[in-house]
Amino acid sequence: MTTRLLIFLFPLILAAQTTGVLNLYPPNTAAEQTELNQAITEANGSPVDLTRALEQHLRKYPNSARRSDIEASLYKTAVEGNDTARIVLYGEKLLAGKPENELQMLERVIRALLVSDDKASATRAMPWIKRYVAGVLDLRAKPPEGHTTAAQWADLSDRAFASASVLEARANGYLGNTEQAADGASRAWLLLPNAESAHEIATWLVKLGRDAEAIDHLADAVMIDDPRSPWSDRERDRKLATSLYVKLHGSEQGLGDVFLTAWNRCGQAVQDRTARYQTMDHNYGLTSMYDFTLPGSGLTMSGPTVSDKAPLEMAKLKGKTVIMDFWATWCIPCLAQHPLIEHVKQRYAQAADVVFLSVNADDDHSLVAPFLKTQKWDQRVYLEAGLAGLLNVSSLPTILIMDPYGKLYSRMMGFSTDVFERMLTTRIDEARSVLPK
């Protein structure tokens, strides 16, 4: 059985093995659970066999106390197998409540419904689209979550809204509202220039008889840098653009210039989108640690209290071994680890090639300066500003040791008082001696 299947079926299997859990359910559940456990085991990780077994179980036990768990498992299996009919069937059942990852589930159910390009499916999808749009608008109004920066949060919410706009456009088109469909797809392109929105615009422009405009958007769909667009879709749009162009001009002469112009236009559109978020966050879209600039925390201690918001340009650390301590004010192990890091740091006080960085990962930056003042930490502290995401820091405390060439040498997660100083010192010394590859 695959790991992913085991994860979401674990509650079902656990119920068969834990008397305390079984006692939470109505009488005779033990016999039903034994059958369910046997069915899961016999499916042996096969999604097809598992789906059949779970559906047979629900037919036999329509009032099963495990029904919601089983339907959730059936939905996830349908998603993995791209079974659109079951994505709709079990997704709609789950959406009758308030499921986790609601927006993701809404998008999948809507896309599955709109696989059928008929009015009935579009009509059925519309209420879910309205709920999806409302959810996205609510998301956009919220402050960033976790280590997401303001620019990253805006990017995520714009992507979600672009997806909602494309799906609403598609449903409107199937319902015969062709002008609305073309306008909605155009709004999606402005938020997120990608192959899907370009294709969607072209689809409805063709329906409106505006072939010359449609050709340009089909060329966009072919030429834009979009890793989610498979070659088969690009080839489909290339052939359609060629057919429309020949119909209008009598031959393919000049078509290459159309695609070249689209290449330049798409490149500019992507650059403009990136620039929009970079006005909010200099670090947006960066893929190298050395390109980052980390803001100061606003307070350091050095004798009298000194206000310090001076940023750190990571590029200045090239050629040095960098030890980054990612911590937060609420993280008790981080605070316990702090004096040990400071003790190790003293050993390298005269080493110009070793740099220790204290990187705060609090969601609420306003907590940091008062905390530093209270704790009287005599060091500069920087805010992670998206660096934690780039370096895949998913738990605290985490210490990253980067070699002089900017490569990750060691990732120390968690905290162990007995061996911490020895381990950190050893790995720093090893990282300093790394040779270029």
C-alpha positions in Angstrom: 0.0 0.0 0.0 1.4 3.4 -0.9 2.4 5.8 1.8 -0.1 8.4 0.7 -3.0 6.0 0.8 -1.9 4.8 4.3 -1.8 8.4 5.6 -5.4 9.1 4.8 -6.7 5.6 5.5 -4.9 5.5 8.9 -8.0 6.6 10.9 -10.0 3.8 9.3 -7.4 1.1 10.1 -6.8 2.5 13.6 -10.4 2.1 14.5 -10.2 -1.6 14.0 -7.2 -1.9 16.4 -8.1 0.5 19.2 -10.9 -0.5 21.7 -11.2 3.0 23.0 -12.0 4.3 19.5 -14.5 1.6 18.8 -16.4 2.5 22.0 -17.0 5.9 20.6 -19.3 4.5 17.9 -22.7 2.8 18.0 -23.2 -0.9 18.8 -22.1 -3.5 16.2 -19.5 -1.1 14.8 -16.8 -3.6 15.6 -18.0 -6.1 13.1 -18.4 -3.4 10.4 -14.9 -2.1 11.2 -13.4 -5.6 10.9 -14.9 -5.9 7.4 -13.6 -2.4 6.4 -10.2 -3.2 7.7 -10.2 -6.5 5.7 -11.3 -4.7 2.5 -8.6 -2.1 2.8 -6.0 -4.8 3.4 -7.2 -6.9 0.4 -7.1 -3.8 -1.9 -3.3 -4.0 -1.4 -2.8 -0.3 -2.3 -4.6 -0.6 -5.7 -6.7 2.6 -6.1 -9.2 0.8 -8.4 -9.7 -2.1 -5.9 -9.8 0.2 -3.0 -12.5 2.4 -4.6 -14.6 -0.6 -5.4 -14.2 -2.0 -1.9 -15.1 1.2 -0.1 -18.1 1.9 -2.3 -19.4 -1.7 -1.7 -18.9 -1.1 2.1 -21.0 2.1 1.9 -23.7 0.3 0.1 -23.8 -2.4 2.7 -23.5 0.1 5.6 -25.2 3.4 4.4 -25.3 4.7 7.9 -21.7 3.9 8.8 -20.2 5.9 11.5 -17.1 6.1 9.3 -19.0 7.4 6.3 -17.3 10.8 6.2 -13.8 9.3 6.5 -14.6 6.8 3.8 -15.9 9.5 1.4 -12.8 11.6 2.1 -10.7 8.6 1.2 -12.7 8.0 -2.0 -12.3 11.7 -3.0 -8.6 11.6 -2.5 -8.2 8.4 -4.5 -10.3 10.0 -7.3 -8.0 13.0 -7.3 -4.9 10.8 -7.6 -6.5 8.9 -10.4 -8.0 11.9 -12.1 -11.5 10.3 -11.9 -13.6 13.3 -12.7 -16.9 11.7 -12.0 -15.9 10.6 -8.5 -14.1 13.9 -7.9 -17.5 15.6 -8.4 -19.5 12.9 -6.5 -17.4 12.8 -3.4 -16.1 16.4 -3.6 -19.7 17.8 -3.5 -20.5 15.6 -0.5 -17.5 16.9 1.4 -18.2 20.5 0.3 -21.6 20.2 2.0 -19.6 20.7 5.2 -16.5 22.9 5.8 -13.6 20.7 4.6 -9.9 21.4 5.0 -8.3 22.9 1.9 -11.7 24.1 0.8 -10.5 26.3 -2.0 -8.4 23.6 -3.5 -11.3 21.2 -3.3 -13.7 23.7 -4.9 -11.3 24.3 -7.8 -11.0 20.5 -8.5 -14.7 19.9 -8.3 -15.4 22.9 -10.7 -12.7 21.8 -13.2 -14.1 18.2 -13.1 -17.7 19.5 -13.8 -16.5 21.7 -16.6 -14.8 18.8 -18.4 -18.3 18.4 -19.9 -18.9 21.5 -22.1 -22.6 21.5 -21.7 -25.1 23.8 -20.0 -26.2 21.3 -17.4 -22.6 20.9 -16.0 -22.0 24.7 -16.2 -25.2 25.4 -14.3 -24.2 22.9 -11.7 -20.8 24.4 -11.4 -21.9 28.0 -11.0 -22.9 27.9 -7.2 -19.5 26.3 -6.5 -17.8 29.0 -8.6 -19.5 31.7 -6.6 -18.4 30.1 -3.3 -14.9 29.7 -4.8 -14.7 33.4 -5.7 -16.0 34.4 -2.3 -13.4 32.3 -0.7 -10.6 33.8 -2.8 -11.8 37.3 -2.0 -11.7 36.4 1.7 -8.2 35.0 1.3 -7.0 38.2 -0.4 -8.3 40.3 2.5 -6.4 38.3 5.1 -2.8 39.1 6.3 0.0 36.8 5.1 0.1 33.4 6.9 3.3 31.7 8.1 6.5 32.8 6.6 4.8 34.1 3.5 5.8 37.7 2.7 3.3 40.3 1.6 4.4 40.0 -2.0 4.2 36.2 -1.9 0.7 36.4 -0.4 -0.4 38.8 -3.1 1.0 36.4 -5.7 -0.8 33.4 -4.2 -4.2 35.3 -3.9 -3.8 36.7 -7.5 -3.1 33.2 -8.8 -6.2 31.9 -7.0 -8.4 34.7 -8.3 -7.0 34.2 -11.9 -8.0 30.5 -11.6 -11.5 31.5 -10.4 -11.8 34.0 -13.3 -10.9 31.4 -15.9 -13.3 28.8 -14.5 -16.1 31.4 -14.3 -15.3 32.4 -17.9 -15.5 28.8 -19.0 -18.8 28.3 -17.3 -20.2 31.5 -18.8 -19.1 30.4 -22.2 -20.8 27.0 -21.9 -24.0 28.8 -20.8 -23.9 30.9 -24.0 -22.6 34.1 -22.3 -19.7 34.4 -24.8 -18.8 38.1 -24.3 -18.7 37.6 -20.5 -16.5 34.5 -21.1 -14.0 36.5 -23.2 -13.9 39.4 -20.7 -13.5 37.1 -17.7 -10.6 35.2 -19.3 -8.9 38.5 -20.2 -9.1 39.6 -16.5 -7.4 36.3 -15.6 -4.6 37.0 -18.1 -4.0 40.4 -16.5 -3.6 38.8 -13.1 -1.7 35.8 -14.2 -0.4 35.6 -17.8 -0.3 31.9 -18.6 -1.2 29.4 -21.2 -4.6 28.5 -19.8 -5.9 32.1 -19.7 -4.5 32.8 -23.2 -6.2 29.7 -24.6 -9.5 30.6 -22.8 -9.5 34.1 -24.3 -8.9 32.6 -27.8 -11.6 30.0 -27.4 -14.4 32.6 -26.9 -13.0 35.1 -29.4 -13.3 32.3 -32.0 -16.9 31.8 -31.0 -17.5 35.6 -31.4 -15.9 35.5 -34.9 -12.9 37.6 -33.9 -10.4 35.2 -35.4 -7.6 37.8 -35.9 -7.6 38.6 -32.2 -7.8 34.9 -31.3 -4.7 34.1 -33.3 -2.6 36.5 -31.1 -3.9 34.8 -27.9 -3.3 31.4 -29.3 0.3 32.4 -30.1 0.6 33.6 -26.5 -0.6 30.2 -25.2 2.1 28.6 -27.4 5.0 30.9 -26.6 4.6 31.9 -22.9 6.9 30.4 -20.3 4.5 28.2 -18.4 5.7 24.9 -17.0 2.2 23.7 -16.3 1.3 23.8 -20.0 2.0 20.4 -21.6 3.4 20.2 -25.1 0.2 18.6 -26.4 -1.8 21.7 -25.5 0.8 24.0 -27.1 0.7 21.9 -30.3 -3.2 22.0 -30.3 -3.1 25.8 -30.0 -0.4 26.1 -32.7 -2.4 24.1 -35.1 -5.5 26.1 -34.5 -3.6 29.4 -34.8 -2.2 28.2 -38.1 -5.6 27.1 -39.4 -7.2 30.5 -38.5 -4.2 32.4 -40.0 -4.4 30.5 -43.3 -8.1 31.1 -43.5 -7.6 34.8 -43.1 -4.4 35.3 -45.2 -4.4 32.4 -47.6 -1.0 31.0 -46.6 1.3 30.7 -43.6 3.5 33.6 -44.8 4.0 36.0 -41.9 2.8 33.5 -39.2 6.4 33.2 -37.8 6.4 36.9 -37.1 3.1 36.5 -35.1 4.7 33.9 -32.9 7.9 36.0 -32.5 5.8 39.0 -31.5 3.9 36.8 -29.0 7.2 35.6 -27.5 8.3 39.2 -26.8 4.8 40.2 -25.6 4.6 37.3 -23.2 8.1 37.9 -21.8 7.2 41.5 -21.1 3.9 40.5 -19.4 5.8 38.1 -17.1 8.4 40.7 -16.3 5.7 43.3 -15.5 4.0 40.9 -13.2 7.3 40.2 -11.3 8.1 43.9 -11.1 4.6 44.5 -9.6 5.4 42.2 -6.6 9.0 43.4 -6.4 7.7 46.9 -5.5 6.2 45.2 -2.4 9.2 43.0 -1.6 12.7 43.3 -3.1 13.2 39.5 -2.4 10.2 38.4 -4.4 11.0 35.8 -7.0 14.7 35.4 -6.0 16.2 32.0 -6.3 19.7 32.6 -4.8 20.5 33.2 -1.1 23.1 35.8 -2.1 20.4 38.0 -3.9 18.4 38.4 -0.7 18.4 41.5 1.5 17.3 40.9 5.1 15.7 43.7 7.0 17.0 44.6 10.5 14.8 43.8 13.4 14.7 47.4 14.6 16.6 46.9 17.8 20.0 45.6 19.0 21.7 45.8 22.4 25.2 47.2 22.7 25.6 49.0 25.9 22.7 51.4 25.7 19.7 50.4 23.5 20.3 51.2 19.9 17.7 51.4 17.2 18.9 49.4 14.2 16.9 48.7 11.0 19.9 48.5 8.7 19.4 45.7 6.2 21.9 43.0 5.3 22.8 42.4 1.7 23.6 38.6 1.6 25.8 39.1 -1.4 28.4 40.6 1.0 28.8 37.2 2.6 30.1 35.4 -0.5 33.2 33.4 0.2 32.3 33.0 3.9 31.0 30.1 5.9 27.6 31.3 7.1 25.7 29.9 10.1 22.1 30.9 10.1 20.0 30.4 13.3 16.3 30.5 12.4 14.3 31.1 15.6 11.1 32.8 16.9 10.1 34.5 20.1 7.6 31.8 21.0 10.0 28.9 20.4 11.2 27.7 23.8 13.9 25.3 22.4 15.2 28.3 20.3 15.6 30.3 23.4 17.3 27.5 25.3 19.7 27.0 22.4 20.6 30.7 22.1 23.4 30.8 24.8 25.0 27.6 23.4 25.2 29.2 19.9 26.7 32.3 21.5 29.3 30.1 23.3 30.3 28.5 20.0 30.3 31.9 18.3 33.0 33.1 20.7 35.3 30.5 19.4 35.2 32.1 15.9 35.4 35.7 17.1 38.7 36.3 15.2 37.7 34.2 12.2 36.9 36.7 9.4 35.6 33.9 7.2 32.9 32.7 9.6 29.6 34.7 10.0 26.8 33.9 12.4 23.4 35.3 11.5 20.4 35.4 13.9 17.3 35.2 11.7 13.9 35.7 13.2 11.0 33.9 11.8 8.1 35.4 13.7 4.9 36.0 11.7 4.3 39.2 13.7 7.5 41.4 13.3 6.3 43.8 16.0 7.1 41.2 18.6 10.8 41.1 17.9 12.2 44.4 19.0 10.4 44.4 22.4 11.5 40.7 22.9 15.2 41.6 22.2 15.0 44.5 24.6 13.5 42.4 27.4 16.0 39.5 26.8 19.0 42.0 26.4 20.4 40.0 23.5 23.6 41.8 22.5 23.6 41.0 18.8 22.0 42.0 15.5 18.9 40.2 14.5 17.5 40.1 11.0 14.0 39.2 9.7 13.8 36.2 7.4 11.9 38.1 4.6 11.2 35.0 2.5 14.6 33.4 3.0 13.1 30.6 5.2 10.9 29.6 2.3 13.8 29.6 -0.2 15.9 27.4 2.1 13.0 25.1 3.0 13.1 25.9 6.8 9.9 24.2 7.9 10.4 23.9 11.7 12.1 25.7 14.5 14.8 25.8 15.7 16.8 25.2 12.6 20.4 26.0 12.0 21.8 26.1 8.5 25.5 26.0 7.8 26.4 27.2 4.3 29.8 26.6 2.9 31.9 29.4 1.3 30.4 28.7 -2.1 26.8 29.2 -0.9 25.9 25.5 -0.8 24.1 24.0 2.2 26.6 21.9 4.2 24.4 21.0 7.2 20.9 21.4 8.4 20.5 21.0 12.2 16.9 20.7 13.2 15.6 20.5 16.8 17.7 20.9 19.9 20.0 18.5 21.9 21.9 20.1 24.9 24.3 17.2 25.3 26.1 17.2 21.9 24.9 20.5 20.4 28.1 22.6 20.8 30.4 19.8 19.7 28.2 19.0 16.6 27.9 22.7 15.6 31.6 23.3 16.0 32.6 20.2 14.0 30.3 21.0 11.1 31.4 24.6 11.0 35.1 23.5 10.7 34.2 20.9 8.0 32.2 23.5 6.0 35.1 26.0 6.1 37.4 23.4 4.5 35.0 22.5 1.6 36.8 22.8 -1.8 35.0 24.1 -4.9 33.5 21.5 -7.2 
